[in-house]
Amino acid sequence: MTTGPRTIHATFQADGGEGILSHGPKAHGRELARRSVTGLLAGGMLAGATAGLAAALLPAPAAAQQWPFWPGDREQRQKRDAEQRARREREQRARARARAWSVTVPRGGAALDILDALPWVRIGPAADVHVYEIGFHRCPPCQVFSRSGAGQLVDLGIEVRSLVFAPPLGTSDRGRPATANELAAVEAIYRSRSVADIEAFYADRTLTAFVRAREIDPPARGAPPPAAVEEVRASLRRIVPILDAATDESWGFPAFLWRSRPGEVKAGFGWGSGRVPTPLTQLGRAPSRG
């Protein structure tokens, strides 16, 4: 800050750029600075000034208050506090969902019997501890599980029994029905029961390369789905009400079913890109391989 015989100037940095405070010769020193700042505050001219200006021009006690009389600053703090509270709440809900990722399935034994008879693909060595995983081609979490999640479970000593299906499962489903390529690819997987086919199935966005490499003829437009595809759909329709009764919340894919070490049938839904859900981590401890 420099003073002259007629004016005093103080430069400050605001959101809109650098500005200058200017007053006439009747006020000097700290009194002049106080009047300058007070006048500008009254006129709303410091809406973007930084807290450093307060420390430079106001007495220390006032600067320590961090401009409590400045509405813009107070609103920003309130907004920041609200965002922090919302973030903490989201994190708490995410932790709660992780803890409650699995549900007990009262009629789960029947569901496991149905799944055992279907053309699932074994991923990893055969083991006494196994998990059924149900997914479909256009399901992003199913794709994530295929890329990394299945390997994580295998590393825990868990056998993954992967089953794919071609939507829809029922007339009430609002999702887009399977394409001709999807129908052909799913039927091919039922025949091959190949891990490589499962991986290629989820990695190929349109399944055009999948079908071409295996020299498959997709069904013609309007033709009924392959018999094996429809048989699996019919079986899964029998499992849907069992899962609906097991949880009050909506559920989605991939869907997992397994028998816990105490003997209860459990189900879990969805898959993120991070850590394995705790129920499956616990299931994989000290595995007994077959």
N, C-alpha and C positions, 0 to 999 in steps of 0.2 A: 504494500500500500504506500502511495506517495502523496504528500500534501503540497499544495501550492498556495499562493496568496489569495486565490479566489475559490478554488474548488478542491474536492478530495475525490479520488477515484479508487475503486476497488474492483479488481476483475474477479469473476467467479466462473466456474464451469457448471453448466446446466445441461439438461437433456437436449435442449435445442441448440447448444453451442456455447460460446463464450459471451458473457455480458459484462457491462460496466455499471457500477453504482456511482452516482454523481450527486453532490450537494454543494450549496453555496458556502461562503466564507463565515457565516455567523455561528456555525457549530464546528467544534474542533475535537480531535482525538476520539476517545471512547464514546463520548456523548454523541458526536457526529455519527459514528458507526451505528450506535443504538438507534438513533432516529432514522438513519438510512434503511436499516433492516426492518424496523417497525413499519415504516411507510410502505415499503415494498410488500411486506406481508399483508398489510391492509388492502393493497391493490391487487393481490394475487399474482405478483410477478415472480415469485420464487417457486412456482409449482414444480420445476425440475431441478432445483439447486441441490447439491450434495451436502451431507452432514459436515463436510470439512469447512464450509463457509460459516456454519454456526460456531465451530470451535475457534475460528479466526476472529470473528466480529463480536461475539457475545461473551459475557462473563462466564467463567468456568461452570458455575452451578446451572446456568440456563442451558449451556451446551450439553451438560450431562443429562438433561431431561429429554434430549433427542427430539426436540421440536414437538412436544405434546399438543401444542396449539395449532399444528399444521394439519388440516384435514386430509390432504392428499397422502401424507406419510402415514397417518393413522389408518386410512383405508387400505394402503398397501400392506401394512402389518397384519391387519385383520384378514385380508385375502390370503397372505402367506400362511398365517396360522390355520385358516380353514383348509388350505391345500395339504398342510402337514397332517392335520387330523384325518382328512379323507384318506391320505396315503397309509397312515397307521391302521385305519379301519380296514382298508383293502388287504393289508398284510395279515391282519388278524383273521380275516375271513379266509384268506388263502391257507393259513396254517390250520384253521379249523377244518377246511375241506380236505387237507392232506391227512389229518388225523382220522377223519370220517370217510376216507376214500372208499372203504369197503362196507358192504352191508351183508347181514346174514340172510340167506335165502331159505325160508321155511320148507318149501318143496324142492329144494335144490337137488336132491338125489335123482328125481325124475328128469331134471334138466341135464344132469351129467350123463344119465343113461342115453338120452336123446343125442347129445353131442358125441358120445363115444361111438355111435353107429354111423356117424357122418364121415365124409371123405376129408378129414383134416390132414394137415401136413406137419410132420414132426420136425421141429427145429431144435437142434442140440441132441446130445445122447439121451437114450431112454433112461428114465429115472422114476423112482417111486413117487417123487414130488413133481406134479405136472400142473400146468395151467392151460385152460382152453381160452383162446383168443379169437374173437369173431369180428370181422371187419369187411369193408367193401372198398372198391377202387377209388372213388372220389372223396374219401374221408381223410382230410389232412392229418388228424392225430393217428390214424391207422398207418399212414405213410411214414410218420415219424417213428412209430413203434417198429415198423419193418426195418428202417434204416439203423436204428441204434438200440431201441428198447428190448427187442428180442435177444440181442447179444448180451445185454446187461443181465437178463434173467438166466440165460445159459451160464454166464460167469458165476451166478449164485448157485449153480447146481440144479436149476429148475428146467424141466423139459417143457417146451412150448408146443402146444398143439394148435396150429393156426388154421382157421377155417374162413374162407372168403365166400361171399354170396353176392348175387346180382339183385339190386333193388328193382321194384319195391317189395316189401314184405307183406303189405296189406293194401286194400283199396283206399284206406284213409291216409296213406302216406302222401305227403305233398312234394316229396323230392322228385327230381327228374328220373324217369325209369332208365334202366341200363341200356346202353347203346349195343348195337350188334357186335362190336368188337369186345365189349365187356362180357356179353353172354358167351361168346366163343372162347374168350380167355379163361373165364371161370370154369367152363366145362373142361377145358384142357388141363387145368390144375387138378380137377377132380380125378382125371385119368392118370396124370403123371405122379401126383402126390410129391412134387419136387420142391425142395427149398429154393433152388435157383429160379424156378418158375414163380414162386411167391415173391421173391425179391424183384424180379423183372416186372412182374404184374404191378407192383406199387411204384416202380421207378419210371415206367413209361406213361407219360401224361395222356396220350390218346390211345395207347395199346396198338397202334398201327404196326410198329416194328415188332411187337410181341407176336401178333397174328401172322405177319409176313414171315418171320424167322421160323415159325413152326408149321408153316404151310397150312393154315387153318382157313376154312371157308366160313365166314360169319353167316348167321341165318339171314334170309332175305327179309326185306321190309314187310311187316305184317304177319310173318310166320310165327308160330308159337315158339316159346323158349325151349331150349333143349330139355329133355326129360329129367336129366340129372339136376339141372339148375332148378327146375320147378320142385323137384322132390326135396331139395335142401331148403328152399323157401318154405315149403309146407311144414317141415320139421321145426324150423326156427319160429314159425308162427305159433307153435305150441309152447315155445319157451318164453315168448314175449309176455303173456299174462303172468307167468311165474315171476318174472323180474319186476313187472309192474306192481305186484302184490308185496314185493320185498322192500320197496322204497316209496316214500311219499313224494320224492322229487322226480323230475324228469331225468331220463338217463339217455346215454348215447353210445357211440362206438369210438374206438374198439371197446367191446364188452369182454370182461374176463370172468371166468368161473373156475373155482378150484375148491378142493376140500382141505380145510385147515388141519393142523396137527391134532387138535382136540377132536376132529371129526365133523365139524360143522361145514356146510357148503357156503362159500362166500362169493360175492360178486363185486367187481369194481368196474368203473366206467371212465373212459377217456385216458389220454396219455399225453404228458407234456414232454418237453425236450430235456428236462433236468434229471433229478434223482428218481430212483425207483421208489414207488410208494412204500411206506413202512410195512404194511401187511405182507407184501411180497418179499421184502427184505427179510422179515422174520421167518417167512415160509422157507426161504432158501438156506437157512442156517443148518450146518451139519447135514447136508443132504445124503441120502442113501441111494446110490445109483443102482439101476437094474442092468 
